[in-house]
């Protein structure tokens, strides 16, 4: 499945004199993990919502081939207040491919119970539950907003392992925003830098290292990348 923005532009507040994202030209290709970086307010969440279809472009277009897109934002939607067990059964009626055994097994590994209210989970547990539930829906493209932010180290490593496992099917695509350089260095193939609603950098991770003269080393910090490519 391919996802592509062509000169897409949107005012997320609905007011033309406030922040604008775009025009954005971006192609999400199968088999690649794209790390989306930028300072707070640069447009990362807005771009993810645009890619997911939750926002419609005012100009340009967002085009997709046939397939399933999942988006995990920073908050639990009302539909996730139900117990995981009953919610999984309800979703499976409309999505027969839903993988309930996967959800049960992975939640159990994290000490999360299918018959508990999600409100009883820790904040980190809620975040992992959101990720696991969307993975169980077997999307072709997965869009994640700060998926590892606030997670303790063990859960953070578990989340990254899950994402790498998801990408073993080279037909899948993953886009995630992050402030954690180590996460980019571990799993990202490509880095997209947003600044003031504009894409300032869109390159393979190793090409970024070469341009910053650190071949074969760890990725420079996001602040250093921004300083180099956004002019700040």
Secondary structure, DSSP 8 states (H G I E B T S, - for coil): --EEEEEEEE-TTS-TTS--EEEEEEEE-TT-EEEEE--TTSSHHHHHHHHHTSS--SEEEEEE-SS-EEEE-SS--GGGSS-HHHHHHHHHHH-TT--HHHHHHHHHHTT--TTS-GGGS-HHHHHHHHHHHHHHTT-SEEEEESTTTT--HHHHHHHHHHHHHHTTSTT-EEEEE-S-HHHHHHH-SEEEEEETTEEEEEEEHHHHHHHTT-TTS----HHHHHHHHS--
